[in-house]
């Protein structure tokens, strides 16, 4: 489903946009390839620059259901990016990925505040990534159904 065809109607979680933001283009493409076809309707976009991702998100925030973002990136880091995303669209789910060891309490405040919905340690299997994304889509769907 193209982005243009999503503009004129309400987006369901199974038809929305999912962004993968990672300064390593190999990882962003690997994740995108793994997610193509998840639940049959999401459109996966990749960004290797967090500012470019933020600009696209700002212009299309009503279409986004999930942003998967690497924690350590040059310029605007992943945590700052997801904070800006949640401020623009609190309903958008966010996942932080990191290849570095994350201390247990390091991001707990941001999790409790609802800024980060899930933390993923890299490396992750592609099946594990697909399952995590499905879980986030289901959480988004449950939130919509409660309204």
N, C-alpha and C positions, 0 to 999 in steps of 0.2 A: 504494500500500500504506500503510495507516495505521500510526501508531506503536503503537497497541494490538495490532494483529495481529502485530507483530514480537516482542512480549514473550515468548511461550512457546516459541520455537525458536531454534536457533543462527542467527546472522545471517551471510549471505555478503556479500562486498564489493559485490555488485550489488544488494543489498536493504537496505543500511544507511542510516544517517542522514548527511547532509552539512549542515553549518551554514555559513552565510555571516554573518559578523559585521562590520558596517560602520556607523559612526555616520551615514552618509548613506543615508537610506532609499531614495532613488532608485537608488543603486548596488546596494544589497542586493537590491532587487526586480528590477532589470535582470539581475543575475547569476543570481538564482533562476529567472527566466523562461527564461534561456538554458540552464540545466541541467535543467529539467524534461524528463524522457524520456531522459536520458543512460543508456545501457545498460539502459533499461527497468525499473529497479527501485528506484533510490535515492529516498529521500524528502529533499527540500530544505527546510530551515528557515532563516528569517532572523531576525537579532537586530540591533537598533540600539544595544544597551547590552551592553557586554562582561561586566558582572557578572551580568546576566540570562542571557547565554549560558553563563557558567561554572556557574551554578546548574543550568540544564537539562542541561548536559554531565555534571555530577557525579551527577545523578539517573538518567542514561541512558547512561553511558559505554560500556557493553558493546554498545550499538547503533551507536555512531559509527564511521565509517570515515574521515571527512575533516572538518577544520575549515579554512575559508578566512577569514582575518582581516586586516582593515586594520591597518597598522602604527601609524598615528597616530590615537588615539581619546582622548576625555576619560576621566578616571578610570583604570581599568585599561587600559593600552595593549596593542596587539596582541602584542608580544613577551612581555610578562608573562603574558598570557592563554595563549599557546601553551606557555609553560614550565609553567604550572599543569596544562594539559591533558596534556602529555607525562608529567608526574609521576603523574597519575591513571591514564593509559592510554597507555603507551609505544607500543602498536601503532597508535594513531590517527594518521593522516597529517595533516600541517599545512602549509598554504600561507599565506605572508604576502603581502599586496598593499600597494602604496604608489603614490601619485601623486607623491611626492617622489623626487628622485634619491637612490638608495642607493649609497653609496661601495662599490667592489668588496670591500674587506676588512671592512666594517662589521659584517656579520652572519655572517662565515665561521666564527667559533668556535661559534655556535649551530647552524650547518649541520653542522659536523664532529661535534658532540655528538649530532646526531640530533634536536634540538629543532625545527628548521625543515627540512621536506622539500623545499620549493620556494619561491622568491621570484618574484613576478609584478609587473612594472612596469605601472601604469595610465597611460594607457588601454591596454586589451587588447581585441582583437576577440572577439566572442562565440564564433566558431569556435575561436580560440586558447584561450579559457577552457575550452570543452568538451573540447578535446584534452588540456589540462593535467589536467583532472579525470579523464578516462579513463585517463591515464598513472598517476595516483595510485591509482585503483581497481585497475588492473592490477598495480601494485607491491604493493598490499595482498593481492591474490589470489595472487601469486607467493609471498609470505611464508607464507600459509596452506597452499599446496600443498607447501612444503618441509617442513612439520611432519609 
